[in-house]
Amino acid sequence: MNYQEELSDFWKQCKRVLKVAKKPDREEFFDFSKVTAIGIAIIGVIGFVIVLFGQLLGL
């Protein structure tokens, strides 16, 4: 394949993905947002506990 054929194939794949993709509705968006926020909070709590134990142990 030459450069032009590869670029054309890539463009066709991009168009196919955009045709299949859909915008999430309001409920789906809020579900994803809640899951993301919970994940960030869990990671923050784990980090806080690690720092707290490090300070208590004098590391």
Backbone as CSV, one residue per row, in Angstrom:
resi,resn,N_x,N_y,N_z,CA_x,CA_y,CA_z,C_x,C_y,C_z
1,MET,0.838,-1.190,0.000,0.000,0.000,0.000,0.880,1.250,0.000
2,ASN,0.481,2.179,-0.784,1.210,3.434,-0.758,0.552,4.403,0.228
3,TYR,1.148,5.534,0.369,0.705,6.518,1.358,-0.728,6.969,1.095
4,GLN,-1.078,7.195,-0.151,-2.411,7.688,-0.490,-3.479,6.635,-0.177
5,GLU,-3.205,5.371,-0.449,-4.163,4.314,-0.152,-4.351,4.147,1.360
6,GLU,-3.266,4.246,2.110,-3.357,4.147,3.569,-4.184,5.291,4.142
7,LEU,-3.970,6.487,3.613,-4.722,7.641,4.077,-6.200,7.500,3.725
8,SER,-6.491,7.005,2.535,-7.869,6.796,2.119,-8.545,5.740,2.995
9,ASP,-7.839,4.665,3.289,-8.384,3.604,4.145,-8.651,4.137,5.552
10,PHE,-7.722,4.923,6.070,-7.900,5.514,7.396,-9.126,6.424,7.410
11,TRP,-9.314,7.212,6.371,-10.450,8.135,6.304,-11.762,7.360,6.257
12,LYS,-11.801,6.251,5.524,-13.006,5.422,5.462,-13.331,4.832,6.832
13,GLN,-12.311,4.399,7.553,-12.524,3.852,8.890,-13.035,4.925,9.849
14,CYS,-12.505,6.131,9.729,-12.961,7.234,10.575,-14.427,7.547,10.313
15,LYS,-14.813,7.592,9.050,-16.207,7.874,8.708,-17.129,6.781,9.227
16,ARG,-16.687,5.518,9.161,-17.504,4.401,9.652,-17.717,4.518,11.159
17,VAL,-16.658,4.857,11.894,-16.776,4.998,13.345,-17.722,6.144,13.692
18,LEU,-17.598,7.257,13.011,-18.462,8.397,13.297,-19.915,8.109,12.949
19,LYS,-20.155,7.272,11.952,-21.510,6.919,11.568,-22.155,6.032,12.641
20,VAL,-21.369,5.150,13.253,-21.891,4.222,14.250,-22.019,4.884,15.622
21,ALA,-21.146,5.827,15.916,-21.135,6.473,17.240,-22.409,7.281,17.448
22,LYS,-22.824,7.354,18.714,-23.997,8.165,19.042,-23.703,9.002,20.270
23,LYS,-24.388,10.093,20.372,-24.237,10.971,21.521,-25.015,10.366,22.692
24,PRO,-24.398,10.292,23.877,-25.120,9.710,25.019,-26.284,10.606,25.435
25,ASP,-27.361,9.967,25.894,-28.477,10.770,26.376,-28.157,11.276,27.782
26,ARG,-29.058,12.052,28.325,-28.801,12.728,29.599,-28.549,11.723,30.727
27,GLU,-29.376,10.685,30.803,-29.242,9.686,31.876,-27.914,8.938,31.769
28,GLU,-27.556,8.549,30.564,-26.300,7.834,30.350,-25.099,8.720,30.717
29,PHE,-25.164,9.981,30.360,-24.093,10.915,30.683,-23.912,11.056,32.189
30,PHE,-25.025,11.190,32.925,-24.931,11.330,34.373,-24.439,10.042,35.028
31,ASP,-24.808,8.881,34.475,-24.287,7.617,35.007,-22.769,7.552,34.852
32,PHE,-22.265,7.897,33.667,-20.818,7.919,33.450,-20.142,8.926,34.373
33,SER,-20.776,10.072,34.570,-20.200,11.098,35.445,-20.122,10.613,36.887
34,LYS,-21.170,9.934,37.362,-21.161,9.417,38.732,-20.066,8.376,38.921
35,VAL,-19.954,7.452,37.966,-18.930,6.410,38.068,-17.540,7.034,38.069
36,THR,-17.317,8.020,37.223,-16.023,8.699,37.169,-15.732,9.427,38.478
37,ALA,-16.715,10.114,39.020,-16.522,10.837,40.276,-16.231,9.873,41.426
38,ILE,-16.916,8.740,41.466,-16.666,7.749,42.507,-15.249,7.204,42.380
39,GLY,-14.811,6.930,41.161,-13.451,6.443,40.946,-12.399,7.445,41.387
40,ILE,-12.596,8.706,41.060,-11.654,9.750,41.474,-11.629,9.868,42.999
41,ALA,-12.802,9.782,43.635,-12.864,9.872,45.091,-12.137,8.697,45.744
42,ILE,-12.324,7.486,45.215,-11.654,6.312,45.779,-10.137,6.452,45.664
43,ILE,-9.662,6.884,44.509,-8.223,7.064,44.325,-7.698,8.150,45.269
44,GLY,-8.466,9.209,45.470,-8.056,10.266,46.389,-7.986,9.785,47.827
45,VAL,-8.961,8.978,48.245,-8.954,8.449,49.610,-7.766,7.514,49.806
46,ILE,-7.488,6.672,48.830,-6.336,5.770,48.935,-5.046,6.573,49.054
47,GLY,-4.901,7.600,48.239,-3.714,8.451,48.313,-3.607,9.155,49.654
48,PHE,-4.731,9.642,50.175,-4.726,10.312,51.475,-4.299,9.354,52.589
49,VAL,-4.825,8.133,52.553,-4.473,7.143,53.580,-2.988,6.804,53.500
50,ILE,-2.447,6.669,52.308,-1.018,6.365,52.154,-0.168,7.496,52.719
51,VAL,-0.511,8.728,52.408,0.241,9.873,52.936,0.099,9.952,54.454
52,LEU,-1.095,9.707,54.959,-1.325,9.746,56.406,-0.470,8.708,57.122
53,PHE,-0.463,7.460,56.616,0.371,6.435,57.230,1.847,6.793,57.116
54,GLY,2.243,7.369,56.007,3.638,7.784,55.849,4.037,8.826,56.859
55,GLN,3.161,9.773,57.141,3.467,10.801,58.127,3.472,10.245,59.539
56,LEU,2.555,9.325,59.826,2.506,8.729,61.154,3.731,7.862,61.434
57,LEU,4.242,7.198,60.402,5.409,6.351,60.563,6.718,7.126,60.419
58,GLY,6.635,8.383,60.051,7.819,9.226,59.925,8.640,8.931,58.684
59,LEU,7.996,8.523,57.612,8.724,8.227,56.367,8.862,9.445,55.493
